[in-house]
Amino acid sequence: MLTSCPLPPASITQSCWFCSRLRLFPFLPNFDISSALPFCCRRSTVAKTTHSRLLGTLENLANYNLRKFKYYLNSLPIKEGYSNIPRGRLEKADPMDLTQLLLGYYNEHYAVEVVLTVLKSINQRDLERNLLNSVLQYTNIL
């Protein structure tokens, strides 16, 4: 019998009423909990997979291409309401730090859009296509 949220405890948001109450009520054994989860509970799962997909993409860039990526990222015109990541923070960033910066300065969906745009600018079409396909495949599952 399932008595708690299937997501790890770190991903349960403080403001989620559903997750806070989910631990209190047992469900029937054949109950599909994934269909009952509201968007706030799924958002943290999306963030994790977005993080891992962006990290995997950036780790596949060669050193020279990673430097080009950072240069184009800093000079990219950004949507209103967002700001460019400062050059000083980009210079020392490895792929893991760069992923954290992207997700910190932009939301998950816009970070993917920015990465796809920069990959296209530095002529890394195969990485762009792989990232786009993996993100589209994941969103079709949800």
OpenMM code with the backbone's topology and positions (N, CA, C; nanometers):
from openmm import Vec3, app, unit

residues = "MET LEU THR SER CYS PRO LEU PRO PRO ALA SER ILE THR GLN SER CYS TRP PHE CYS SER ARG LEU ARG LEU PHE PRO PHE LEU PRO ASN PHE ASP ILE SER SER ALA LEU PRO PHE CYS CYS ARG ARG SER THR VAL ALA LYS THR THR HIS SER ARG LEU LEU GLY THR LEU GLU ASN LEU ALA ASN TYR ASN LEU ARG LYS PHE LYS TYR TYR LEU ASN SER LEU PRO ILE LYS GLU GLY TYR SER ASN ILE PRO ARG GLY ARG LEU GLU LYS ALA ASP PRO MET ASP LEU THR GLN LEU LEU LEU GLY TYR TYR ASN GLU HIS TYR ALA VAL GLU VAL VAL LEU THR VAL LEU LYS SER ILE ASN GLN ARG ASP LEU GLU ARG ASN LEU LEU ASN SER VAL LEU GLN TYR THR ASN ILE LEU".split()
positions = [
    Vec3(0.0845, -0.1176, 0.0000),
    Vec3(0.0000, 0.0000, 0.0000),
    Vec3(0.0892, 0.1241, 0.0000),
    Vec3(0.0580, 0.2193, -0.0863),
    Vec3(0.1364, 0.3409, -0.1000),
    Vec3(0.0886, 0.4453, -0.0001),
    Vec3(0.1789, 0.4937, 0.0849),
    Vec3(0.1377, 0.5902, 0.1864),
    Vec3(0.2120, 0.7218, 0.1768),
    Vec3(0.2966, 0.7381, 0.0780),
    Vec3(0.3684, 0.8654, 0.0670),
    Vec3(0.3873, 0.9026, -0.0787),
    Vec3(0.4293, 1.0253, -0.1000),
    Vec3(0.4552, 1.0763, -0.2341),
    Vec3(0.5684, 0.9972, -0.2974),
    Vec3(0.5583, 0.9578, -0.4247),
    Vec3(0.6633, 0.8787, -0.4879),
    Vec3(0.7902, 0.9590, -0.5144),
    Vec3(0.7827, 1.0899, -0.5052),
    Vec3(0.8996, 1.1727, -0.5284),
    Vec3(0.9871, 1.1747, -0.4048),
    Vec3(1.1192, 1.1933, -0.4189),
    Vec3(1.2062, 1.1995, -0.3023),
    Vec3(1.1666, 1.3154, -0.2112),
    Vec3(1.1904, 1.3042, -0.0800),
    Vec3(1.1498, 1.4094, 0.0125),
    Vec3(1.2052, 1.5472, -0.0217),
    Vec3(1.3241, 1.5552, -0.0795),
    Vec3(1.3827, 1.6858, -0.1124),
    Vec3(1.3042, 1.7581, -0.2212),
    Vec3(1.2281, 1.6837, -0.3005),
    Vec3(1.1575, 1.7475, -0.4106),
    Vec3(1.0175, 1.7945, -0.3715),
    Vec3(0.9715, 1.7626, -0.2523),
    Vec3(0.8386, 1.8045, -0.2098),
    Vec3(0.8457, 1.9501, -0.1662),
    Vec3(0.7644, 2.0320, -0.2283),
    Vec3(0.7683, 2.1751, -0.1980),
    Vec3(0.6929, 2.2045, -0.0701),
    Vec3(0.7316, 2.3099, -0.0011),
    Vec3(0.6669, 2.3487, 0.1234),
    Vec3(0.5226, 2.3917, 0.0997),
    Vec3(0.4956, 2.4537, -0.0133),
    Vec3(0.3634, 2.5088, -0.0387),
    Vec3(0.2660, 2.4088, -0.1008),
    Vec3(0.3078, 2.2875, -0.1211),
    Vec3(0.2224, 2.1891, -0.1868),
    Vec3(0.1304, 2.1223, -0.0857),
    Vec3(0.0037, 2.1564, -0.0916),
    Vec3(-0.0943, 2.0989, -0.0018),
    Vec3(-0.1104, 1.9504, -0.0283),
    Vec3(-0.1105, 1.9134, -0.1554),
    Vec3(-0.1346, 1.7752, -0.1934),
    Vec3(-0.0269, 1.6833, -0.1362),
    Vec3(0.0994, 1.7200, -0.1522),
    Vec3(0.2083, 1.6352, -0.1026),
    Vec3(0.2086, 1.6276, 0.0492),
    Vec3(0.1770, 1.7376, 0.1148),
    Vec3(0.1770, 1.7350, 0.2606),
    Vec3(0.0664, 1.6452, 0.3143),
    Vec3(-0.0460, 1.6357, 0.2440),
    Vec3(-0.1561, 1.5511, 0.2875),
    Vec3(-0.1429, 1.4077, 0.2360),
    Vec3(-0.0679, 1.3898, 0.1292),
    Vec3(-0.0547, 1.2588, 0.0660),
    Vec3(0.0040, 1.1563, 0.1618),
    Vec3(0.0938, 1.1974, 0.2469),
    Vec3(0.1571, 1.1052, 0.3396),
    Vec3(0.0598, 1.0558, 0.4465),
    Vec3(-0.0490, 1.1268, 0.4655),
    Vec3(-0.1424, 1.0924, 0.5720),
    Vec3(-0.2468, 0.9894, 0.5304),
    Vec3(-0.2747, 0.9786, 0.4014),
    Vec3(-0.3829, 0.8933, 0.3555),
    Vec3(-0.3302, 0.7770, 0.2717),
    Vec3(-0.3622, 0.6523, 0.3104),
    Vec3(-0.3227, 0.5381, 0.2272),
    Vec3(-0.4136, 0.5287, 0.1040),
    Vec3(-0.3597, 0.4737, -0.0033),
    Vec3(-0.4345, 0.4569, -0.1275),
    Vec3(-0.4581, 0.3092, -0.1555),
    Vec3(-0.5511, 0.2831, -0.2432),
    Vec3(-0.5757, 0.1463, -0.2872),
    Vec3(-0.4545, 0.0961, -0.3643),
    Vec3(-0.4271, -0.0337, -0.3618),
    Vec3(-0.3076, -0.0860, -0.4290),
    Vec3(-0.3034, -0.0597, -0.5796),
    Vec3(-0.4168, -0.0530, -0.6464),
    Vec3(-0.4186, -0.0329, -0.7917),
    Vec3(-0.4302, 0.1136, -0.8316),
    Vec3(-0.4195, 0.2029, -0.7369),
    Vec3(-0.4338, 0.3455, -0.7647),
    Vec3(-0.3088, 0.3979, -0.8345),
    Vec3(-0.3265, 0.4648, -0.9491),
    Vec3(-0.2142, 0.5231, -1.0229),
    Vec3(-0.1888, 0.6638, -0.9700),
    Vec3(-0.0858, 0.6780, -0.8870),
    Vec3(-0.0609, 0.8064, -0.8218),
    Vec3(-0.0100, 0.9116, -0.9190),
    Vec3(0.0574, 0.8708, -1.0264),
    Vec3(0.1116, 0.9694, -1.1202),
    Vec3(0.0011, 1.0513, -1.1858),
    Vec3(-0.1168, 0.9929, -1.2010),
    Vec3(-0.2272, 1.0688, -1.2603),
    Vec3(-0.2868, 1.1675, -1.1611),
    Vec3(-0.2636, 1.1470, -1.0323),
    Vec3(-0.3206, 1.2350, -0.9309),
    Vec3(-0.2271, 1.3481, -0.8907),
    Vec3(-0.1004, 1.3403, -0.9304),
    Vec3(-0.0058, 1.4437, -0.8889),
    Vec3(-0.0338, 1.5753, -0.9589),
    Vec3(-0.0438, 1.6852, -0.8846),
    Vec3(-0.0619, 1.8154, -0.9478),
    Vec3(0.0685, 1.8639, -1.0086),
    Vec3(0.0610, 1.9733, -1.0841),
    Vec3(0.1785, 2.0250, -1.1536),
    Vec3(0.2909, 2.0607, -1.0584),
    Vec3(0.2595, 2.1148, -0.9409),
    Vec3(0.3647, 2.1565, -0.8475),
    Vec3(0.4509, 2.0388, -0.8052),
    Vec3(0.3936, 1.9190, -0.7975),
    Vec3(0.4702, 1.8004, -0.7590),
    Vec3(0.5553, 1.7507, -0.8745),
    Vec3(0.5047, 1.7652, -0.9966),
    Vec3(0.5798, 1.7193, -1.1135),
    Vec3(0.6884, 1.8172, -1.1532),
    Vec3(0.6758, 1.9444, -1.1145),
    Vec3(0.7705, 2.0454, -1.1569),
    Vec3(0.9115, 2.0136, -1.1098),
    Vec3(0.9281, 1.9642, -0.9881),
    Vec3(1.0604, 1.9336, -0.9383),
    Vec3(1.1221, 1.8181, -1.0161),
    Vec3(1.0406, 1.7219, -1.0599),
    Vec3(1.0909, 1.6132, -1.1421),
    Vec3(1.1354, 1.6668, -1.2770),
    Vec3(1.0591, 1.7601, -1.3343),
    Vec3(1.0972, 1.8217, -1.4608),
    Vec3(1.2295, 1.8956, -1.4453),
    Vec3(1.2462, 1.9659, -1.3339),
    Vec3(1.3689, 2.0408, -1.3107),
    Vec3(1.4886, 1.9469, -1.3060),
    Vec3(1.4749, 1.8324, -1.2411),
    Vec3(1.5857, 1.7385, -1.2331),
    Vec3(1.6221, 1.6856, -1.3703),
    Vec3(1.5235, 1.6492, -1.4490),
    Vec3(1.5567, 1.5954, -1.5797),
    Vec3(1.6086, 1.7052, -1.6715),
    Vec3(1.5567, 1.8261, -1.6588),
    Vec3(1.6106, 1.9372, -1.7372),
    Vec3(1.7553, 1.9609, -1.6991),
    Vec3(1.7834, 1.9565, -1.5713),
    Vec3(1.9210, 1.9747, -1.5240),
    Vec3(2.0124, 1.8672, -1.5821),
    Vec3(1.9705, 1.7420, -1.5747),
    Vec3(2.0561, 1.6344, -1.6248),
    Vec3(2.0714, 1.6401, -1.7767),
    Vec3(1.9674, 1.6805, -1.8473),
    Vec3(1.9774, 1.6908, -1.9931),
    Vec3(2.0695, 1.8054, -2.0348),
    Vec3(2.0575, 1.9193, -1.9675),
    Vec3(2.1473, 2.0313, -1.9980),
    Vec3(2.2912, 1.9969, -1.9633),
    Vec3(2.3111, 1.9341, -1.8481),
    Vec3(2.4461, 1.8967, -1.8071),
    Vec3(2.5075, 1.7995, -1.9060),
    Vec3(2.4323, 1.7004, -1.9478),
    Vec3(2.4833, 1.6044, -2.0461),
    Vec3(2.5198, 1.6706, -2.1771),
    Vec3(2.4400, 1.7659, -2.2193),
    Vec3(2.4685, 1.8378, -2.3438),
    Vec3(2.5957, 1.9196, -2.3307),
    Vec3(2.6094, 1.9933, -2.2218),
    Vec3(2.7275, 2.0778, -2.2034),
    Vec3(2.8544, 1.9958, -2.1816),
    Vec3(2.8413, 1.8781, -2.1209),
    Vec3(2.9580, 1.7920, -2.1031),
    Vec3(3.0069, 1.7356, -2.2358),
    Vec3(2.9203, 1.7293, -2.3362),
    Vec3(2.9601, 1.6784, -2.4676),
    Vec3(3.0303, 1.7826, -2.5533),
    Vec3(3.0359, 1.9068, -2.5060),
    Vec3(3.1086, 2.0100, -2.5807),
    Vec3(3.2586, 1.9976, -2.5544),
    Vec3(3.3369, 2.0054, -2.6593),
    Vec3(3.4825, 2.0066, -2.6427),
    Vec3(3.5229, 2.1369, -2.5741),
    Vec3(3.6426, 2.1422, -2.5221),
    Vec3(3.6896, 2.2595, -2.4471),
    Vec3(3.6765, 2.3887, -2.5279),
    Vec3(3.7209, 2.3860, -2.6540),
    Vec3(3.7134, 2.5046, -2.7391),
    Vec3(3.5677, 2.5448, -2.7621),
    Vec3(3.4825, 2.4469, -2.7885),
    Vec3(3.3407, 2.4755, -2.8120),
    Vec3(3.2704, 2.5232, -2.6856),
    Vec3(3.3162, 2.4779, -2.5690),
    Vec3(3.2596, 2.5270, -2.4440),
    Vec3(3.2934, 2.6748, -2.4256),
    Vec3(3.4151, 2.7138, -2.4629),
    Vec3(3.4532, 2.8559, -2.4564),
    Vec3(3.3681, 2.9386, -2.5529),
    Vec3(3.3453, 2.8866, -2.6742),
    Vec3(3.2587, 2.9557, -2.7701),
    Vec3(3.1162, 2.9654, -2.7165),
    Vec3(3.0697, 2.8587, -2.6540),
    Vec3(2.9350, 2.8579, -2.5972),
    Vec3(2.9208, 2.9694, -2.4946),
    Vec3(3.0183, 2.9838, -2.4064),
    Vec3(3.0134, 3.0874, -2.3031),
    Vec3(3.0166, 3.2271, -2.3651),
    Vec3(3.0979, 3.2443, -2.4699),
    Vec3(3.1071, 3.3744, -2.5368),
    Vec3(2.9721, 3.4118, -2.5991),
    Vec3(2.9131, 3.3192, -2.6736),
    Vec3(2.7851, 3.3473, -2.7380),
    Vec3(2.6731, 3.3617, -2.6359),
    Vec3(2.6805, 3.2860, -2.5279),
    Vec3(2.5798, 3.2961, -2.4225),
    Vec3(2.5795, 3.4353, -2.3611),
    Vec3(2.6982, 3.4920, -2.3422),
    Vec3(2.7076, 3.6238, -2.2817),
    Vec3(2.6606, 3.7342, -2.3752),
    Vec3(2.6727, 3.7150, -2.5059),
    Vec3(2.6339, 3.8187, -2.6009),
    Vec3(2.4938, 3.7973, -2.6589),
    Vec3(2.4248, 3.6946, -2.6152),
    Vec3(2.2918, 3.6629, -2.6660),
    Vec3(2.1885, 3.7640, -2.6163),
    Vec3(2.1039, 3.8163, -2.7056),
    Vec3(1.9946, 3.9020, -2.6572),
    Vec3(1.8936, 3.8167, -2.5798),
    Vec3(1.8634, 3.8602, -2.4593),
    Vec3(1.7792, 3.7847, -2.3677),
    Vec3(1.6396, 3.8462, -2.3631),
    Vec3(1.5381, 3.7622, -2.3404),
    Vec3(1.4004, 3.8096, -2.3283),
    Vec3(1.3871, 3.9090, -2.2140),
    Vec3(1.2871, 3.9934, -2.2262),
    Vec3(1.2589, 4.0912, -2.1219),
    Vec3(1.2233, 4.0186, -1.9921),
    Vec3(1.2754, 4.0683, -1.8828),
    Vec3(1.2525, 4.0071, -1.7527),
    Vec3(1.3668, 3.9183, -1.7075),
    Vec3(1.4592, 3.8902, -1.7974),
    Vec3(1.5775, 3.8104, -1.7655),
    Vec3(1.7012, 3.8966, -1.7850),
    Vec3(1.8136, 3.8513, -1.7308),
    Vec3(1.9394, 3.9227, -1.7524),
    Vec3(2.0468, 3.8238, -1.7945),
    Vec3(2.1469, 3.8752, -1.8654),
    Vec3(2.2589, 3.7911, -1.9054),
    Vec3(2.3389, 3.7490, -1.7831),
    Vec3(2.3968, 3.6319, -1.7906),
    Vec3(2.4852, 3.5853, -1.6842),
    Vec3(2.6140, 3.6672, -1.6947),
    Vec3(2.6632, 3.7232, -1.5841),
    Vec3(2.7846, 3.8047, -1.5909),
    Vec3(2.9042, 3.7263, -1.6458),
    Vec3(2.9856, 3.7939, -1.7245),
    Vec3(3.1007, 3.7307, -1.7890),
    Vec3(3.1963, 3.6692, -1.6868),
    Vec3(3.2155, 3.7353, -1.5747),
    Vec3(3.3058, 3.6844, -1.4722),
    Vec3(3.2621, 3.5501, -1.4167),
    Vec3(3.1331, 3.5285, -1.4047),
    Vec3(3.0826, 3.4003, -1.3556),
    Vec3(3.0920, 3.2923, -1.4626),
    Vec3(3.0841, 3.3341, -1.5893),
    Vec3(3.0912, 3.2364, -1.6986),
    Vec3(3.2338, 3.1873, -1.7243),
    Vec3(3.3329, 3.2745, -1.7066),
    Vec3(3.4707, 3.2399, -1.7423),
    Vec3(3.5222, 3.1176, -1.6677),
    Vec3(3.4928, 3.1083, -1.5400),
    Vec3(3.5466, 2.9994, -1.4588),
    Vec3(3.4538, 2.8794, -1.4501),
    Vec3(3.3390, 2.8870, -1.5137),
    Vec3(3.2373, 2.7827, -1.4989),
    Vec3(3.2680, 2.6590, -1.5831),
    Vec3(3.2636, 2.5439, -1.5189),
    Vec3(3.2706, 2.4174, -1.5913),
    Vec3(3.1264, 2.3792, -1.6294),
    Vec3(3.1061, 2.2681, -1.6999),
    Vec3(2.9692, 2.2342, -1.7421),
    Vec3(2.8684, 2.2253, -1.6266),
    Vec3(2.9107, 2.1735, -1.5120),
    Vec3(2.8181, 2.1621, -1.3998),
    Vec3(2.7807, 2.3003, -1.3450),
    Vec3(2.8805, 2.3872, -1.3285),
    Vec3(2.8527, 2.5231, -1.2816),
    Vec3(2.7684, 2.5998, -1.3831),
    Vec3(2.7977, 2.5797, -1.5097),
    Vec3(2.7248, 2.6482, -1.6152),
    Vec3(2.5777, 2.6059, -1.6166),
    Vec3(2.5520, 2.4789, -1.5930),
    Vec3(2.4144, 2.4312, -1.5846),
    Vec3(2.3419, 2.4975, -1.4682),
    Vec3(2.4082, 2.5057, -1.3539),
    Vec3(2.3488, 2.5711, -1.2374),
    Vec3(2.3213, 2.7189, -1.2655),
    Vec3(2.4144, 2.7855, -1.3331),
    Vec3(2.3944, 2.9268, -1.3675),
    Vec3(2.2752, 2.9448, -1.4609),
    Vec3(2.2665, 2.8591, -1.5620),
    Vec3(2.1554, 2.8685, -1.6571),
    Vec3(2.0216, 2.8507, -1.5875),
    Vec3(2.0125, 2.7519, -1.5010),
    Vec3(1.8862, 2.7274, -1.4316),
    Vec3(1.8601, 2.8310, -1.3238),
    Vec3(1.9651, 2.8938, -1.2733),
    Vec3(1.9479, 2.9973, -1.1733),
    Vec3(1.9038, 3.1307, -1.2318),
    Vec3(1.9568, 3.1654, -1.3495),
    Vec3(1.9223, 3.2925, -1.4122),
    Vec3(1.7947, 3.2845, -1.4957),
    Vec3(1.7630, 3.1654, -1.5464),
    Vec3(1.6446, 3.1472, -1.6302),
    Vec3(1.5636, 3.0314, -1.5729),
    Vec3(1.4357, 3.0219, -1.6042),
    Vec3(1.3589, 2.9052, -1.5612),
    Vec3(1.3950, 2.7857, -1.6497),
    Vec3(1.3441, 2.6679, -1.6154),
    Vec3(1.3846, 2.5461, -1.6862),
    Vec3(1.3589, 2.5543, -1.8361),
    Vec3(1.2392, 2.6011, -1.8728),
    Vec3(1.2012, 2.6027, -2.0137),
    Vec3(1.2815, 2.7064, -2.0929),
    Vec3(1.3022, 2.8232, -2.0345),
    Vec3(1.3771, 2.9255, -2.1061),
    Vec3(1.5257, 2.8900, -2.1118),
    Vec3(1.5777, 2.8207, -2.0105),
    Vec3(1.7176, 2.7772, -2.0130),
    Vec3(1.7412, 2.6817, -2.1301),
    Vec3(1.6467, 2.5915, -2.1531),
    Vec3(1.6597, 2.4998, -2.2673),
    Vec3(1.6560, 2.5777, -2.3978),
    Vec3(1.5666, 2.6754, -2.4070),
    Vec3(1.5561, 2.7583, -2.5275),
    Vec3(1.6869, 2.8334, -2.5531),
    Vec3(1.7457, 2.8879, -2.4481),
    Vec3(1.8725, 2.9616, -2.4607),
    Vec3(1.9838, 2.8680, -2.5065),
    Vec3(1.9931, 2.7504, -2.4459),
    Vec3(2.0980, 2.6546, -2.4829),
    Vec3(2.0810, 2.6119, -2.6283),
    Vec3(1.9576, 2.5864, -2.6705),
    Vec3(1.9341, 2.5479, -2.8099),
    Vec3(1.9764, 2.6589, -2.9056),
    Vec3(1.9483, 2.7835, -2.8707),
    Vec3(1.9861, 2.8971, -2.9547),
    Vec3(2.1375, 2.9098, -2.9648),
    Vec3(2.2063, 2.8959, -2.8518),
    Vec3(2.3521, 2.9094, -2.8526),
    Vec3(2.4162, 2.7927, -2.9269),
    Vec3(2.3642, 2.6712, -2.9083),
    Vec3(2.4188, 2.5568, -2.9817),
    Vec3(2.4047, 2.5753, -3.1319),
    Vec3(2.2934, 2.6325, -3.1733),
    Vec3(2.2732, 2.6613, -3.3156),
    Vec3(2.3738, 2.7664, -3.3626),
    Vec3(2.4010, 2.8658, -3.2783),
    Vec3(2.4939, 2.9738, -3.3139),
    Vec3(2.6375, 2.9245, -3.3292),
    Vec3(2.6758, 2.8245, -3.2488),
    Vec3(2.8141, 2.7753, -3.2575),
    Vec3(2.8239, 2.6512, -3.3459),
    Vec3(2.7189, 2.6259, -3.4220),
    Vec3(2.7166, 2.5190, -3.5212),
    Vec3(2.7343, 2.3802, -3.4593),
    Vec3(2.6653, 2.3575, -3.3477),
    Vec3(2.6631, 2.2256, -3.2842),
    Vec3(2.5235, 2.1670, -3.3018),
    Vec3(2.4883, 2.1445, -3.4292),
    Vec3(2.3523, 2.1021, -3.4639),
    Vec3(2.3176, 1.9635, -3.4086),
    Vec3(2.4168, 1.8743, -3.3999),
    Vec3(2.3861, 1.7410, -3.3477),
    Vec3(2.3484, 1.7455, -3.1998),
    Vec3(2.4200, 1.8253, -3.1210),
    Vec3(2.3850, 1.8412, -2.9803),
    Vec3(2.2514, 1.9126, -2.9643),
    Vec3(2.2288, 2.0101, -3.0502),
    Vec3(2.1007, 2.0823, -3.0473),
    Vec3(1.9853, 1.9866, -3.0751),
    Vec3(2.0002, 1.9050, -3.1762),
    Vec3(1.8956, 1.8096, -3.2147),
    Vec3(1.8729, 1.7061, -3.1039),
    Vec3(1.9820, 1.6560, -3.0429),
    Vec3(1.9689, 1.5572, -2.9357),
    Vec3(1.8977, 1.6151, -2.8141),
    Vec3(1.9339, 1.7377, -2.7756),
    Vec3(1.8690, 1.8015, -2.6615),
    Vec3(1.7212, 1.8259, -2.6903),
    Vec3(1.6925, 1.8768, -2.8075),
    Vec3(1.5535, 1.9042, -2.8443),
    Vec3(1.4706, 1.7764, -2.8449),
    Vec3(1.5244, 1.6696, -2.9025),
    Vec3(1.4516, 1.5427, -2.9060),
    Vec3(1.4284, 1.4864, -2.7666),
    Vec3(1.5289, 1.4944, -2.6797),
    Vec3(1.5125, 1.4388, -2.5456),
    Vec3(1.4128, 1.5197, -2.4634),
    Vec3(1.4134, 1.6520, -2.4794),
    Vec3(1.3176, 1.7352, -2.4068),
    Vec3(1.1769, 1.7116, -2.4598),
    Vec3(1.1611, 1.7041, -2.5902),
    Vec3(1.0288, 1.6786, -2.6487),
    Vec3(0.9773, 1.5404, -2.6114),
    Vec3(1.0647, 1.4432, -2.6088),
    Vec3(1.0243, 1.3076, -2.5715),
    Vec3(0.9784, 1.3062, -2.4261),
    Vec3(1.0484, 1.3756, -2.3380),
    Vec3(1.0108, 1.3773, -2.1961),
    Vec3(0.8786, 1.4499, -2.1745),
    Vec3(0.8580, 1.5618, -2.2447),
    Vec3(0.7328, 1.6348, -2.2264),
    Vec3(0.6138, 1.5588, -2.2814),
    Vec3(0.6342, 1.4724, -2.3802),
    Vec3(0.5237, 1.3912, -2.4314),
    Vec3(0.4853, 1.2830, -2.3317),
    Vec3(0.5791, 1.2388, -2.2487),
    Vec3(0.5497, 1.1383, -2.1465),
    Vec3(0.4571, 1.1985, -2.0420),
    Vec3(0.4852, 1.3252, -2.0024),
    Vec3(0.4006, 1.3901, -1.9029),
    Vec3(0.2667, 1.4225, -1.9637),
] * unit.nanometer
topology = app.Topology()
chain = topology.addChain("A")
for resn in residues:
    res = topology.addResidue(resn, chain)
    for name in ("N", "CA", "C"):
        topology.addAtom(name, app.Element.getBySymbol(name[0]), res)
